[in-house]
């Protein structure tokens, strides 16, 4: 008698807690796979955007640094150019005085 009672309880619990039908399970698995793919795509897009923003910032920093270095080099070159002109002018004056 205990065996039959245990069997009846097991069957009842099995029916109540039974998994979904195979079609429902496949549908759920497909949906979970789609959801996962969408999640990975969103993550990839966000990461791409982060990398793009970081790249633009770094390029701006490098461009700014190069521009500053070029400007400083030009400023340093101005006195050198003017001293060359001054020396040339002095040489011409000396040559003009000799003649």
C-alpha positions in Angstrom: 0.0 0.0 0.0 2.8 2.4 0.8 4.3 1.7 -2.6 1.1 2.6 -4.4 0.8 5.8 -2.4 4.4 6.7 -3.1 3.9 6.0 -6.8 0.7 8.2 -6.9 2.5 11.1 -5.2 5.5 10.7 -7.6 3.3 10.8 -10.6 1.3 13.8 -9.4 4.5 15.7 -8.6 6.0 14.7 -12.0 3.0 16.1 -13.8 3.0 19.3 -11.8 6.7 19.9 -12.1 7.2 18.4 -15.6 9.2 20.5 -18.0 7.6 22.1 -21.0 6.9 20.2 -24.2 9.8 19.8 -26.6 8.3 22.4 -28.9 8.0 24.9 -26.1 11.6 24.1 -25.0 13.0 24.6 -28.5 11.1 27.9 -28.7 12.5 29.1 -25.4 16.0 28.0 -26.4 15.8 29.9 -29.7 14.5 33.0 -27.8 17.3 32.8 -25.3 19.9 32.4 -28.1 18.4 35.5 -29.9 18.5 37.5 -26.6 22.1 36.5 -26.0 23.1 37.5 -29.6 21.4 40.9 -29.1 23.1 41.3 -25.8 26.5 40.5 -27.3 25.8 42.9 -30.3 25.0 45.7 -27.9 28.1 45.1 -25.9 30.2 45.1 -29.0 28.7 48.3 -30.3 29.2 50.0 -26.9 32.9 48.8 -26.8 33.4 50.0 -30.4 32.0 53.4 -29.5 34.3 53.6 -26.4 37.3 52.7 -28.5 36.3 55.2 -31.2 35.9 58.0 -28.6 39.3 57.1 -26.9 41.0 57.0 -30.4 39.6 60.5 -31.3 40.7 61.9 -28.0 44.2 60.4 -28.3 44.5 61.7 -31.9 43.5 65.2 -30.7 46.1 65.1 -28.0 48.8 64.0 -30.4 47.8 66.6 -33.0 47.8 69.3 -30.3 51.2 68.2 -29.1 52.6 68.1 -32.6 51.1 71.5 -33.4 52.6 73.0 -30.2 56.0 71.5 -30.9 56.0 72.9 -34.4 54.9 76.3 -33.2 57.7 76.3 -30.6 60.2 75.2 -33.2 59.1 78.1 -35.4 59.4 80.6 -32.6 62.9 79.3 -31.8 63.9 79.6 -35.5 62.9 83.2 -35.8 65.8 84.6 -33.7 68.2 82.3 -35.7 66.8 83.6 -39.0 67.0 87.2 -37.9 70.6 86.8 -36.7 71.5 85.3 -40.1 70.0 88.3 -41.8 71.8 90.6 -39.5 75.1 88.9 -40.1 74.5 89.1 -43.9 73.7 92.8 -43.7 76.9 93.4 -41.6 78.9 91.5 -44.2 77.5 93.5 -47.0 78.2 96.8 -45.1 81.8 95.7 -44.5 82.2 94.9 -48.2 80.6 98.1 -49.2 82.9 100.1 -46.9 86.0 98.3 -48.3 85.1 99.2 -51.9 
